[in-house]
Amino acid sequence: MTSATLPSTPIPPLQDGLPILSGWDADLDAALASDAPIFLPRTNLALDQVSAGFAIALHMHQPTIPAGAKGELINHLQYMFEHPYEGDNHNAGPFAYCYARLGDFIPELVNQGCNPRVMLDYSGTLLWGLQHMGRQDILEKLRRLACDPAYQPYVEWLGTCWGHAVVPSTPIPDLKLHIRAWQHHFAAIFGLEALSRVRGFSPPEMHLPNHPDVLYAFVKTLKDCGYRWLLVQEHTIETPEGHGIAQPHLPHRLVARNAQGETAEITVLIKTQGSDTKLVAQMQPYWEAKTLRPQPLGAATVPPLVTQISDGENGGVMMNEFPSAFMRSWHEMRDQGGGRRGVVAFNGTEYLELLAASGLGPEQFPVCQAVGQHRLWQKMGDQTGTEAMAAAIQALHAEDNRFSMEGGSWTNDRSWVQGYENVMGPMERLSAQFHRTMARQASAPDGNDPLERQYRYRNALLHHLLLQTSCFRYWGQGAWTQYAEEIYQRGQAILTHNFSL
């Protein structure tokens, strides 16, 4: 899409101190309307020159918490700076540098004749935190990567859920709120043209729903919001016959079928199993790609793609070992094939567009579904409907207490639901109250600005989305669940007192 077809009025970066999370849906739709290739016109790679490829993504996140000096909402990074002697908060400075350093690395590598690639996934709460802290130094480096044509196609931004919500346990009506909120916020900071190039989606905690109704809603919402592909964890998907994935280095077509028999599909790139941070920090996907050769796909043979994502700042290996390994790998590829032949790096959309240009689209990709669904469909037989599905799930769990429809994430050693009733309950109640309140407001417009642009709506939406942040269910009971309770109380008060009955 060219800039001439984009809306001429930019979205403001902030209003009344709050991030822009809603109110410009028509502008987003216009920016994302085109199906034209994004990276293909600028790529310097050709599939017939490549034996194997790899793709790496860096996930950046810090939650928003009610822990300011007067109890105000602040980003956890700010809290780390203000409380340097608690836990590992002494890493606040290194973390902040990690959020900015790709803005140094990529231009340096390009100037050295290298051909780097990296995908970036920044949560909405982190982006707001950087704005709130006045860290324009970091944001300007990110803007360079998002907006400067000189660094396309080296960098691809991935969409995500604004509040870092765990998708399988997020109320279905809220999925679109999170997805749209992140698109609004990204466009407000970096512009609609930059947003028009964001077509891959990175789910928080790599969490994929396996309940058919939730997965269907998720996939359909992604497609409705302009996304073309989704990053998934290898062990969260299976073949239609219930087997593991035989070719994880090839794109697949994820088919989501709900209880009523409706289907939605999206292309997925598969993150293979392993120690995420260590693998990316030491550039292991590059070394793994060196062991691979072209593989059959449809009637063609194509270079496979080793795909990995990890936290971009968390842990000593990522903080300290990543820079040297990252730079050294591109130098080696430059010296061995100019970074364009043999083993090379792709970004996700770039790889898929190159496949499409050679006649290989989703219809040629192997089919997959969410893990556990084969057993569910077998149990249901010819039955359809939510009641039949609920009965089948209950029967399967009675037969095998390991069977679960809670979804699968980067790790299966924890539940994001069990033991968190004191977070899940308020989260579900606030969601229901939010949607009831907004439905009532929509039926009785007050003649002011559109509801989604009003401060009271944006404030209510902010608290609603923040309550669903995964961190409140990751660190166990204690301070983090208390943060959730406080956000719930504030969100409930906003909905009760700021909206007419």
Helices and strands as residue ranges (DSSP letters): G 3-5, E 14-15, E 18-19, H 25-31, G 47-49, E 50-60, E 64-66, E 73-75, H 76-82, G 89-91, H 92-100, H 102-111, E 118-122, H 124-132, H 136-147, G 149-151, E 155-159, G 167-169, H 172-190, H 192-195, E 200-201, G 204-206, H 212-224, E 229-233, G 234-236, E 237-238, E 252-257, E 263-271, H 276-281, H 284-289, E 295-297, E 300-302, E 305-311, H 316-316, I 317-321, H 322-337, E 342-345, H 348-357, G 362-364, E 367-370, H 373-380, H 386-399, H 421-442, G 451-453, H 455-467, G 470-473, H 479-497
